[in-house]
Amino acid sequence: MPPIEPNNVVNSVTTTTKTGYFSRIGSSIKGIFFGFLIFIISFVVLYTNEGRVDKSDVASTAVEISATSLNNDPNLESKLVHLNGDLVTDNKISDGTYLRENNYLALTRKVEVYAWVEESSSKTKTNVGGSQTTETTYTYKKNWVAEAPDSSSFQEQKGHENVDKTLDSNTWYASNAKVGVYEVEPAKLTMPGYTEIALTKENTILPVVTVATTTVKTVPQNDLMKSLSASDEDLNAEFGTPAQVLEEVVVPEKVKNVVLNGNYIYVSEKNVSTPTIGDMRVSYSAVTSPVSVTLLGRLTGSKITAMTDAKTGVVLYRAFSGTFEDALGTLHGEYKTLLWILRLVGFLMMWIGLGMVLAPLSVLLDVLPIFGTISRSVVGLVTFLVALVLSIVTIIVSMVLHNPLVLILVIIAVGVYVFKLVKKAKQNTNLNTNSQQS
């Protein structure tokens, strides 16, 4: 069966709004406060980011222990340790709906719903006199999404009503697991990457879900066909005697088609091959036992539990694919990636904040649109350069303030530099004095 794709149904609606000159000035003035707030917060983001702890530095202090025998060194109790072995469980879990039980350490069910999605694009024209005309086009498409958008918030609600899904996404964990002789807590342990489960008829349960109502039909024995559409009162009036109970008729209220297609299970009210609003598709991913890992955590008797570093507050309880060195590399890579992302976020916040503070100037000049356009270009360039310089300075200062050793060295260097300047100034003063005396 070919993959079930969204229907290429697209429709759109366009609206036009006009915003007056003085209304725009008022809005831009209100934006000064929010722009200044964003500008201030950007410094907090940059400063805090430079003070984050690299988890690989903490993890590098872990002591290696063997997974094949329990530790007998009391000095390692409650310490951060690492060990290599297979993470295994004898516990079988499933989602209790469509997937059969298996030795999953962790199982995630992803449920998507077929729904209307609203997208919008706008074109704004600044008019002579400072007003603006905005033309917004709202486009509606049917697509598979994690959650159905609230159609009551759509610009055009009629004909785009969504239905909430009746089955939720969820994650399940094995109740027990081990690495060698040590017990772990799967629900608290950060595990290696989940892999998508290849769905087959053998590992799935695909029932036809029927929700039925039961009605009792009273009919006379001698005229069944005539009575099927008649009420009991009509039958009694026609035949003169109470109708007899012949049979119980089960009327299906709703039947759902459940079909396996590729790595998805499709749940539809009608025809699965042509999805309709409210239909669902289900997929699964899991960490399947056994998996070879490097385990990092706190040694607690015969268990490895979560470790909270007393100095930094960093929590470490994680299973990695690969060696201990690979684990350290993964942690350091994650630290560097987030470090640069937050640096970029801080810079953008600073730039946007400065732009909002100076926005009223450009709006005032929009009386003649060409002046407003030039103003925005100049303001954008200037605020970009200012934000860039301030961000770099803030990052450097934050790095120094968060590193006591570097801070001490900087203070010493500044002190030495100032001392030399003072000494040189005194020497110049003495030379000038001697010159004047001679």
KANOR-V879987 format. One record per residue. RES is the residue in one letter. SS is DSSP state (H for helix, E for strand, C for the rest). Layout:
res=RES ss=SS
res=RES ss=SS
This chain:
res=M ss=C
res=P ss=C
res=P ss=C
res=I ss=C
res=E ss=C
res=P ss=C
res=N ss=C
res=N ss=C
res=V ss=C
res=V ss=E
res=N ss=E
res=S ss=E
res=V ss=E
res=T ss=E
res=T ss=E
res=T ss=E
res=T ss=E
res=K ss=E
res=T ss=E
res=G ss=C
res=Y ss=H
res=F ss=H
res=S ss=H
res=R ss=H
res=I ss=H
res=G ss=H
res=S ss=H
res=S ss=H
res=I ss=H
res=K ss=H
res=G ss=H
res=I ss=H
res=F ss=H
res=F ss=H
res=G ss=H
res=F ss=H
res=L ss=H
res=I ss=H
res=F ss=H
res=I ss=H
res=I ss=H
res=S ss=H
res=F ss=H
res=V ss=H
res=V ss=H
res=L ss=H
res=Y ss=H
res=T ss=H
res=N ss=H
res=E ss=H
res=G ss=C
res=R ss=C
res=V ss=C
res=D ss=C
res=K ss=H
res=S ss=H
res=D ss=H
res=V ss=H
res=A ss=H
res=S ss=C
res=T ss=C
res=A ss=C
res=V ss=E
res=E ss=E
res=I ss=C
res=S ss=C
res=A ss=C
res=T ss=C
res=S ss=C
res=L ss=C
res=N ss=C
res=N ss=C
res=D ss=C
res=P ss=H
res=N ss=H
res=L ss=H
res=E ss=C
res=S ss=C
res=K ss=C
res=L ss=E
res=V ss=E
res=H ss=E
res=L ss=E
res=N ss=E
res=G ss=E
res=D ss=E
res=L ss=E
res=V ss=E
res=T ss=C
res=D ss=C
res=N ss=C
res=K ss=C
res=I ss=E
res=S ss=C
res=D ss=C
res=G ss=C
res=T ss=C
res=Y ss=C
res=L ss=E
res=R ss=C
res=E ss=C
res=N ss=E
res=N ss=C
res=Y ss=E
res=L ss=E
res=A ss=E
res=L ss=E
res=T ss=E
res=R ss=E
res=K ss=E
res=V ss=E
res=E ss=E
res=V ss=E
res=Y ss=E
res=A ss=E
res=W ss=E
res=V ss=E
res=E ss=E
res=E ss=E
res=S ss=E
res=S ss=E
res=S ss=E
res=K ss=E
res=T ss=E
res=K ss=E
res=T ss=E
res=N ss=C
res=V ss=C
res=G ss=C
res=G ss=C
res=S ss=C
res=Q ss=E
res=T ss=E
res=T ss=E
res=E ss=E
res=T ss=E
res=T ss=E
res=Y ss=E
res=T ss=E
res=Y ss=E
res=K ss=E
res=K ss=E
res=N ss=E
res=W ss=E
res=V ss=E
res=A ss=C
res=E ss=C
res=A ss=C
res=P ss=C
res=D ss=C
res=S ss=H
res=S ss=H
res=S ss=H
res=F ss=C
res=Q ss=C
res=E ss=C
res=Q ss=C
res=K ss=C
res=G ss=C
res=H ss=C
res=E ss=C
res=N ss=C
res=V ss=C
res=D ss=C
res=K ss=C
res=T ss=C
res=L ss=C
res=D ss=C
res=S ss=C
res=N ss=E
res=T ss=E
res=W ss=E
res=Y ss=E
res=A ss=C
res=S ss=C
res=N ss=C
res=A ss=E
res=K ss=E
res=V ss=E
res=G ss=C
res=V ss=C
res=Y ss=E
res=E ss=E
res=V ss=E
res=E ss=C
res=P ss=C
res=A ss=C
res=K ss=C
res=L ss=C
res=T ss=E
res=M ss=C
res=P ss=C
res=G ss=C
res=Y ss=C
res=T ss=E
res=E ss=E
res=I ss=C
res=A ss=C
res=L ss=C
res=T ss=C
res=K ss=C
res=E ss=C
res=N ss=C
res=T ss=E
res=I ss=C
res=L ss=C
res=P ss=C
res=V ss=C
res=V ss=E
res=T ss=E
res=V ss=E
res=A ss=E
res=T ss=E
res=T ss=E
res=T ss=E
res=V ss=E
res=K ss=E
res=T ss=E
res=V ss=E
res=P ss=C
res=Q ss=C
res=N ss=C
res=D ss=C
res=L ss=H
res=M ss=H
res=K ss=H
res=S ss=H
res=L ss=C
res=S ss=C
res=A ss=C
res=S ss=C
res=D ss=H
res=E ss=H
res=D ss=H
res=L ss=H
res=N ss=H
res=A ss=H
res=E ss=H
res=F ss=H
res=G ss=C
res=T ss=C
res=P ss=C
res=A ss=C
res=Q ss=E
res=V ss=E
res=L ss=E
res=E ss=E
res=E ss=E
res=V ss=E
res=V ss=E
res=V ss=E
res=P ss=E
res=E ss=E
res=K ss=E
res=V ss=E
res=K ss=E
res=N ss=E
res=V ss=E
res=V ss=E
res=L ss=E
res=N ss=E
res=G ss=C
res=N ss=C
res=Y ss=E
res=I ss=E
res=Y ss=E
res=V ss=E
res=S ss=E
res=E ss=C
res=K ss=C
res=N ss=C
res=V ss=C
res=S ss=C
res=T ss=C
res=P ss=C
res=T ss=C
res=I ss=C
res=G ss=C
res=D ss=C
res=M ss=E
res=R ss=E
res=V ss=E
res=S ss=E
res=Y ss=E
res=S ss=E
res=A ss=E
res=V ss=E
res=T ss=E
res=S ss=C
res=P ss=C
res=V ss=E
res=S ss=E
res=V ss=E
res=T ss=E
res=L ss=E
res=L ss=E
res=G ss=E
res=R ss=E
res=L ss=E
res=T ss=E
res=G ss=C
res=S ss=C
res=K ss=E
res=I ss=E
res=T ss=E
res=A ss=C
res=M ss=E
res=T ss=E
res=D ss=C
res=A ss=C
res=K ss=C
res=T ss=C
res=G ss=C
res=V ss=C
res=V ss=E
res=L ss=E
res=Y ss=C
res=R ss=E
res=A ss=E
res=F ss=E
res=S ss=C
res=G ss=C
res=T ss=C
res=F ss=H
res=E ss=H
res=D ss=H
res=A ss=H
res=L ss=H
res=G ss=H
res=T ss=H
res=L ss=H
res=H ss=H
res=G ss=H
res=E ss=H
res=Y ss=H
res=K ss=H
res=T ss=H
res=L ss=H
res=L ss=H
res=W ss=H
res=I ss=H
res=L ss=H
res=R ss=H
res=L ss=H
res=V ss=H
res=G ss=H
res=F ss=H
res=L ss=H
res=M ss=H
res=M ss=H
res=W ss=H
res=I ss=H
res=G ss=H
res=L ss=H
res=G ss=H
res=M ss=H
res=V ss=H
res=L ss=H
res=A ss=H
res=P ss=H
res=L ss=H
res=S ss=H
res=V ss=H
res=L ss=H
res=L ss=H
res=D ss=H
res=V ss=H
res=L ss=C
res=P ss=H
res=I ss=H
res=F ss=H
res=G ss=H
res=T ss=H
res=I ss=H
res=S ss=H
res=R ss=H
res=S ss=H
res=V ss=H
res=V ss=H
res=G ss=H
res=L ss=H
res=V ss=H
res=T ss=H
res=F ss=H
res=L ss=H
res=V ss=H
res=A ss=H
res=L ss=H
res=V ss=H
res=L ss=H
res=S ss=H
res=I ss=H
res=V ss=H
res=T ss=H
res=I ss=H
res=I ss=H
res=V ss=H
res=S ss=H
res=M ss=H
res=V ss=H
res=L ss=H
res=H ss=H
res=N ss=C
res=P ss=H
res=L ss=H
res=V ss=H
res=L ss=H
res=I ss=H
res=L ss=H
res=V ss=H
res=I ss=H
res=I ss=H
res=A ss=H
res=V ss=H
res=G ss=H
res=V ss=H
res=Y ss=H
res=V ss=H
res=F ss=H
res=K ss=H
res=L ss=H
res=V ss=H
res=K ss=H
res=K ss=H
res=A ss=H
res=K ss=H
res=Q ss=H
res=N ss=H
res=T ss=H
res=N ss=H
res=L ss=H
res=N ss=H
res=T ss=H
res=N ss=H
res=S ss=H
res=Q ss=H
res=Q ss=H
res=S ss=C
